[in-house]
């Protein structure tokens, strides 16, 4: 193999994860917390519900009836008294049940009386009353740490009296996209290619748990690349570049890193596609993941190096775990110590895509995961480890 020595794939993932220093958790308002991962549990700051309330529209009653109706503002009920109440309403003192509106009849006359609808028995003690702390007692854990908050969690936290939650921080990412041959709109002419990274990478980065805060597009120019990697150091913890990782006259990434005095942590990865992916630390402390210019190769580099970095910056205990899949069809022998092969699920198991070229996107677009396969063939029924895709 020519060029710089390449790290084994599994070791490259560990190096990438270990290179990241965990960011301090962030305190965010509930309205901004959906989709964020809790860094510490949410505790109930009050009983939920925090008062005795009605579970139905109807009447708060004392005794078996018939009942004399009193004003809805009455704070206490004497025996055989009732007052109107709505769902969620405060239960007055002396109330021993709620009679739902469909079960009673109010008569007319000088003093309105409430009686049971024919065939309906008197409500049992406690019927349709929500006691305090029925869901949560004050101090109880309402949501465990590590949970990714959904809208229902947000509602639970609000009911528990919580205004803000502590979540894992999202790494801030700067994108530097290179290439003279790239066009950003329309159908590319022969000799040019349509930009797939510009519209794709910000969304992919968000799914990995980070956020893009800056994006630049450059021509293949070494001085411009040096300038781009030198600015806005305070805005991000991770830089992701595309293209320029090879050794041709149009590839300037390694020379730019040398000029900047960057520390290259991974020269390349022994994988296909995506082998030229590298990891470096810039002099200001930011980590840089350089992705090849071919789309599928770049995505494999993103999953293999950038994702572990994002996990490390978030303070998680390790890079995303590999899972195991049974093959529904054969995987032929191939080149490379580690082959990363998109697959889709079928009834009998995992089916590897036929679209595995470095420049091909179809296989990944149709995939449910990425098989991690050695150079040897793997037969139907055998098991391989795989990486889950963030959107699957």
Order of alpha helices (4+ residues) and beta strands (2+ residues): beta-alpha-beta-beta-beta-beta-beta-beta-beta-beta-beta-beta-beta-alpha-beta-beta-beta-beta-alpha-beta-alpha-beta-alpha-beta-beta-beta-beta-alpha-alpha-beta-beta-beta-alpha-beta-beta
